[in-house]
């Protein structure tokens, strides 16, 4: 269908082009979302998307090429990252600060993290919760099927425009922190000038066009999280996108605020520069454990000196390289008047609040989050809504005021070697099994159209899948021996353990069994690659198996028996 009404979502055509002049093609509506597409894909919004994407498409490619170039340079020279000589003047200048954030962002004690907005029921529960904010996640906790993206963006539209019954007005509900996909992701269902659209621009463009002005008018945004930024040049590109968007939509300078997630070891050396590039638009920086740890394998995993030990036994925020990273992030942010936020508590509270397990889980989360509060963070995230109020009480007891910006952490001095020192420790059989299970089950979840799943009392998403498959790849690569019995971590051992996992899960449904076997085969392929695939989500998003699975009607999650009894 060509030249037709952009709201015509007839399934009789594989693609439809709404504007031949604009060279833009859009897939028909996902089944059951015709009304949502009619709302989102108007003539004006599509022209806005076309102009946004065509304006910045080349620069997106450039920063992705810069990533490849940086990594190749490190590989060829054997060098290690350090603080940049070329930007020393920015770090040494004591006077510059980021603009203060609006009042609704001054207090960010507890946000709900990893919330895929396509899950309407969970989204509404979060809007009704006492949390300060919601990480509306189109990235780590979301599987970016066309159905999920459209449903999720439309649900944000409904929340912003007060279309959910019995839900607080957007100015009274937890503040929405919108997290578009990262630069490594593309939107397969939109072509602009002969190329698939960058995923983050698709998400950001639709969210801003339909929600930006309303959020600003209600003093509730637009606020964003920026995932997987690897350096200040990427922050500079986002800043240009913000300036352009504000001008196009008639919003004042600095209306958009963004928190940058420091999820990459290279970005840890450019924190001040990232804040500097986003001075008018910064809502601070965020630190987390698993994507950041996985980035060491991504950048240096082939080097024996960077062998990362069993994450469950030897890797936590108390380890020197991670504690140094968190301390530096807090010091950097507070020095520049920016908020510093910590990672997400993935543990889930059991149903019975009187049980020993409940008390043990709550004590574990409390201990780890107190570590972050003591370091000076201004807030962090939890997945379980039942953890919101206990964690808010921690801030009330252990801090004063809305934030800890007065904690300048002048006691902290971090050198490159502090950020690059790997913790000691080995590999355990349980750690290997757990990583394999998370990796396989994450792929299985993606093939089911889900971006996260529950396993052994906590939520697992692309961040934990990333560190899991990274460690297995690295342990195989370096022929690491198990602490338990001295066996070498080999491809054959991984294959044997995958067979055990599948036998243990033993789904009864033929479709579920086939999907689990497909996920296992894909995981084996990833960990056997000669060269480390940069992101598991990129690998999955480009893989034919995943793409073809989207052609069917939206699939259901694993059946309740499988999830409850085995996961």
Secondary structure, DSSP 8 states (H G I E B T S, - for coil): -BS--TT---TT-SEEEEEGGGTEEEE---TT-HHHHHHH--HHHHHHHHHHHHHHHHHHHHHHHHHHHHHHHHHHH-------STTHHHHH--S-------HHHH--SEEEEEE-TT-HHHHHHHHTS--SEEEEESSTT----HHHHHHHHHHHHHHHTT-STT---TTTS-EEEEE---TT-EEEEEEETTEEEEHHHHHHHHHHHHHHHHHHHTT---EEEE-S--SHHHHHHHHHHHHHHHHHHT--TT--EEEEEE-SHHHHTTHHHHHHHTTTTEEEEEE-SHHHHHHHHHHHTTSGGG----HHHH-STTSHHHHHHHHHHHHHHHHTT--EEEEEE-B---S-TTSHHHHHHHHHHHHHHHHHHHHT-SEEEESSGGGHHHHHHHHHHH--SS--TT---TT----HHHHH------B-HHHHHHHHHHHHHHHHHHHTT-S-EEETTEEE-HHHHHHHHHHHHHHHHTT-BBTTT--B--HHHHHHHHHHHHHHH--SSHHHHHHHHHHHHHHHHHHH-SS--S-HHHHHHH-HHHHHHTTSS----S-HHIIIII-
